[in-house]
Amino acid sequence: MTTTRMRIEAAQDGVRLDVLLPGLMPSGLSRSAAARLIADGHVTVDGAPVSKSYRVSRGDVFDVEIPAPEAADIEAQDIPLDVVFEDGDVIVVNKPRGMVVHPSPGHPDGTLVNALLSRCGGSLSGIGGQRRPGIVHRIDKDTSGLIIAAKNDAAHLSLSRQLRDRTLGRVYETVVYGVVKDDFGVVDAPIGRHPGDRKRQAVVTRGGAARAAVTRYEVVGRYARHTHLRCRLETGRTHQIRVHMAYIGRPVLGDLVYGRRRPEFGLYGQCLHARELRFVHPATGEPVALITELPEYFLEILQKLGPAAR
C-alpha cells in the first residue's frame, strides 16, 4: 500500500473531495474510483475519515492510501511489442494503430495491457486498477505512437504529476483536411462530454463540465487539400487533438467520429501518430527524450497526397 499526502491550496477551497481527488491523483483514478477510496476509509483529512461530499478548506492536509493491487483477471498474452525504452521503473512502447490500450467492453483481450502483463509480469504499477495496470495515459485505438507505462507505484505517481504540471511532453503528427494558412497556431478551448452524445467529446464553452484544453500546432507541409501538422499537447483531454482540429474546421484525415463520415485513401481511423515523448525519469531525475519514425501508413498517406507545396 502506498500513501500520498496533500495540502489544500486557496484555489481548491470549497471543492467537494470526490471532485477534487481525481485531478490530484494519477490519471488512472476516475471519480468513481476516488469515491470508493473515500467510502472504504482510505482518505483521511487531518487524520480523520470523511465522506465523499466533504468540501475541502484551505490548509487541510489529507492522506490517500492506495491499496495493494488485487490479482488481475486479465490474461497475459505474448503479443509482440515495439519497445522504445525500458528499465526497472518505466516502459515506453511504440503502439501500432488498431491496438486497444486496455481491456474494455468489446475488447476483452489483445490489448496493450495483455501484452505488458506477458512482458513485465507482476511488476506493473497497481494504481490504475485491475484493468489498467501500469497505464499512466492513453492513446486511442487507431492512434499510433509512444505510450508510457509505470512498473511501480512511485514511478506512476511521478509520471502522473508530470502530466498534471505539463513537464511530460507529448508531440503528435497528423494530417488534416484543408490548407492551414498560418505556420503556427494554438487552440485554447475547453473540452467536455458532448451534450448530445456521451460517446463523443466536444468544445464546451457554456455550462456543462468542461476542462481547460490547449493544443499548439505548426505546419510541417501543405498539400492541395490537406495539411501535415505537428501538434504539441499542453493538456491531455480525451480525443483532444481530434476535437480541437474539428473545432477550427480542420478535422483529422480519416477521423470518422469528428470528421468526414466516410473513409478516404483506404484509411479506416484517424491519421494521428504520437511521435515524441519527453519526461523526467522518476528514479534518476534525468530527462528522457524519445522520438519515433512516422509509421508506414502515415508515409503512404503523404505519398498519396502528392508533392508538398511548402
N, C-alpha and C positions, 0 to 999 in steps of 0.2 A: 504493500500500500504506500502511495506517495501522498504527501501533504503540501499544499501550496498556501502561503499566507499573503493576503492582500489588504491594502488600506484604501478606504473610500475617499476619493477626491471631491472637491467642491462641485465640479461639473456633473458628478454622479448622484448628488444629493437628491433624495426623494424618489429614486427609481426602484421599482419592485425588484427584489433579489432574483427571482427566476427569469426576469427580463435581462438584467444586467449580467448575470453569471456567464451565459454563453459567449458574450462578447469579450470577456476577460480570460476565459479558459481556452484550451485548444480548439481549433476549428471543427474537430470531430464531435464536439459536445453540442447536441441540439438543445432546444428549450425543454423538450420533454425529458431528456436525459438529465438536465440540470434539476428539473423538478423532482425526479426520482432520487437524486443525490440528497436534495434537501429533505424530502419526505423520509428517507432512510436514516437521517441524522448525521450525514457525512459533511454537513456545512454548519459551522457554528460562528456566531458573531460575538466577539469578545468572550469566547469560551462557552456561550450558551446556544443550544439549538434553536432555530427559528423556523417559521413557516415560509412557504414559497411567496406568500403575499407581503412579507415583511418589506418595508420601504427603508432603504439604507439611509444613513446620515453621514455627513462628512466626518471623517476621523474614525468611523467604525473599522475595526480590524476583524476580518473573518478568515477562517481556515477551511480549506476544501480538501477533503480526503478522497483520493481516487482509489477505490478498492482494487486489489489484485485482479487481473482479468480471469474470468472463468474459461474453462476449456472451450475452445471454439468448435462449433459443429460443422465447420466448413472443411471440405475435403482439400487436402494438399494435392495439387496436380503438377506434374512435371511438364510445364509449358515453357518453351524457350523464351528467354528474356534478353534484350539488348541492354546490358548493364554498362552504364557510363562511368559510375563511381560507386565504390563500396568499401566500407571499413566496419569496425565494430559498433558504430553508432548510427550510421545512415546508409541508405542505398538509393541511388538515382537510376531510374530506368527510362530508356527512350521507348515510350509506349507506341505501338502501332495503332493506326486508325482501325476502328472496328472492335477494339478490346475494351470491355467494360471494366471500371476500376474495382468495384466491389460487388458482391452478390446482392441482387435485388429481385423483386417480382419480375419474372420473365427472363432473368439472367442468373440462374442458381449456381452456375459454375462456369469455368473457362475464363474467369476474371483475373485481373492483376493480383488480387488478394490470394486467389487459389495458387497462382504461380509463386508469389512471395512466400507463402507458407511452405511450399515444397523446397524452395531455395534456402530460406532463413530458419525454418523450423519454428521453435517457440521463442525466438529471440526478438520478435517484433513487439513494439510498444502496445500496451493494452488500453491506452487512453481512448482510442477510437471506438472501443467496444468490440463485441464478438464479430460483427460484420465488417468492421473497418480496422483491423489490427495494423498498426503502423502508419496508417494513412493520415498525412498531415494536410494535404489539399487534394482537390480532384481536378481532372480534366474530362471533358465529355467523351463519350464512346467514339465518336467519329472525328475527334481532335487527336492528332498525333503529337508526340514530343515528350519533353522531360517532365518527370514527376518524381518527387522525393518521398521516401517513407522512413520512419524512425524505428530503430531497433531497440530502443529503451525509452522509458518514460521521461527521463531527464532530457534526452535529445528531442523528444516530441514537444515538451514544454518550451524548450529553447527555440525551436523552429516555428512554433505557433506564435511566440512573442514576436519573432522577426516578421511573420506575416502581418501581425497587427500594427507594428511600428514601421512597416514598409521597407525594412532593410533586407528582406528576402526578395530579390529582384527577379521578375519574370518577363521575358520578351517573346512575343509571338510574331509569326509572319502569316499573312493572309492575302487572298485575292478578293477584291470586292467589285461589285457591279458599278459601272460608271467611272468617269475620269475625275479624280480628286485634283483640284486646281492648285491648292496651297501645298508647298513642300512639307510643312509641319502643321500640326493641329492638335487640339485637345478637346475631348468630350467630357464635360463635367456635368453629369446628370444622374440623379438618384435612381436606384433600381429597386423594385419590389415585385411582388407577385402580380401578375396580370389580373386586373379586376374582373375580367370575364372568362378567364381560362386559367385554372390553378396549375396547369402543367407548364405554363409559359411564364417568363419574366417580362417586365416592361419598365420603361422610364415612367416613374410616378412622381408628378410634380405637385399634386394636390391630394390631401387626405391619404389614407392607406398607410401601410407600414413599409416605408422605403428607406434604404440606407445609401449613404454617400457613395458615389462611384466615379472614378476618374480614369480615363484612358488617354494616353498620349500616343500620337501616331506620326510617322514620317513616310514619305513616298520613296519606295525603292525603285519602281519602274511604272511607266504609264503605257497603256496599250490603247487600241482603237476604242474599246468599250469597257475596259476594265482597268483596275489599278492594283499594283502589288504594294502592300503596306507592311511596315514594321510597327507593331503596337507594344507599348510598354504599360504594364498594369501598375497603377498606384494603389488600387484596391482589388479585392478578389471576390466579386459578386458572381453568383450563378449566371452563366451564359453572358458574362459582361461584354466581351468584345462583340459577340453576335448581336446583342441588344443595342449597344451603342452605335455600331455601324448601321444597323437598320434605322435607328433613330435619326441619323443625319442623312438618310436617303441613299446609303451606300452599303446595302446588305452583303454579307459574305457569300461568295460564289458557292453554290451547292447547298446552302442552308435552306432546307425545306420547311423549317419552322418559322423563321423570322424573315426569310427572303422569298424568292420565287418558289412556287409550289410544284415545279417540275424539274427533274434532273437535267443537267446540261454537261456536255463534254464527257459523258459516261461517268459522271461523278455523283455518287449517292451519299450525301452527307457533306458537311462544310469543309471548305479548303482552308484549314487552320492548323498551324503547327507551332507547338511550344518549343522554340529553338534555343533560347538561352535561359540559364538559371544561375543566380548568384546568391550566396548565403555565407554567413559566418559559421564555421564549423562549431557545433555545440560543445565539443570537448576541448579542442585545441585553441579556439578563438581565432583561427586563421581564416582569411577569406578564401572561398572556393568559387571559381568561375567556370562554368561548363557551357559548351555550345555544340550543337549537332549540325550535320549537313541537312539540307532540305531533302525530304523523302522522295522516292521515285514518283509517286502520284502527283506531288506538287510540281516537280520538274516537268512532268508530262503536260500538266495544265498550262504552264508557262510557254511550253513549246507550241501548244495548240493555239495560244493567243497571238502568236506571230511575233515579229520583232518589236522590242520595246521602243517607245517614241522618245523616252527621256534622253 
